[in-house]
Amino acid sequence: MTLRILEPGPLSLIQDLGRFGYQNIGVSPGGPMDEHAFSWANRLLDNPLNDPQIEINLGSFHCEFQLPTTIAITGANMSAELNGVAIQPWQSYSIQTGDQLSFKGARSGVRAYLAVRGGLDIPEILGSCATVVRDQLGGLHRDGKQLCAGDCLHYPVSKPVLTKQVPDEFIPEYCQDITLEVIPGYQYEWFGRQERQRFFNSVYCVTPQIDRMGYRLSGEAIQCQRQNLVSEGIAPGAIQIPADGQPIILMRDRQTMGGYPKIGCVTAGSLNKLAQCQPGGTIRFVKKDLYKAEAGYRVEKQFFCGISHSA
């Protein structure tokens, strides 16, 4: 009853939706970088929304299934092959004993998700199995380490089920030129009018300095009237403006406290898009009303949560 890792790729991690309720003691939530793709993988299999999956970063992943099941793959197109035959993401597939699944390099996007019907059997720590390498928490051995060749992940045997495909209108196009929606934050007024205009009228580049903690951008420098702040709690998607004026967008494994001023916060949907943008991509920002952003997020969460209640 195992999925055996033959080749893990540069960074393959066990993720569920995250570890919540512990930021007050410095524990990062973690969770999938692209929550939209993660949620669709579980939905394709009628899994509970929080069932653990493998987040595959950049590709070069190879595994073998030792008992029958059904799988789903979503997210980046990494030229996946099942027993040497090309398959497409955003679909589910029937698996037989001995079947092998492989991913090559990412053709578009950065991260792919592999889900197994019934979920992977991964031990939890602090209520979650999400892997946060920096915190040394989560993952197969609860120590925050990425998956390695030879690792065996248990899953329940399941009979073949009808395979499914995500409708085209829900499959995002992973581009290298993206627009991110920003909710102005409570420190927004600390930035002068000219600085705010510069921020929304400029084009920024995604630098190679990106990871699960944050994405550093380069472009027109933005200056804040205040810099020496007391550290405070920070949210996913927060846009920090350090002294050099180059924005940093905080991601899933962000630190729980920060002292840089924040011009705003990227919406959840835009954060998913950014997580699939490779270095060299270009970023533009547009304002988003808080209540409209919240309404859109609630609609998506209700859509995915409905299947977990009925499964």
Beta strands, then each sheet from edge to edge (+ up, - down):
strand 1: 2-7
strand 2: 11-15
strand 3: 53-57
strand 4: 59-65
strand 5: 69-77
strand 6: 81-82
strand 7: 85-86
strand 8: 91-95
strand 9: 100-105
strand 10: 108-116
strand 11: 152-154
strand 12: 177-184
strand 13: 204-210
strand 14: 214-218
strand 15: 232-233
strand 16: 238-240
strand 17: 248-250
strand 18: 257-258
strand 19: 262-266
strand 20: 282-287
sheet 1: 7+ 6- 9+ 4- 1+ 11-
sheet 2: 2+ 3- 10+ 5- 8+
sheet 3: 12+ 19- 16+ 17- 14+ 13- 20+ 12+
sheet 4: 15+ 18-
end
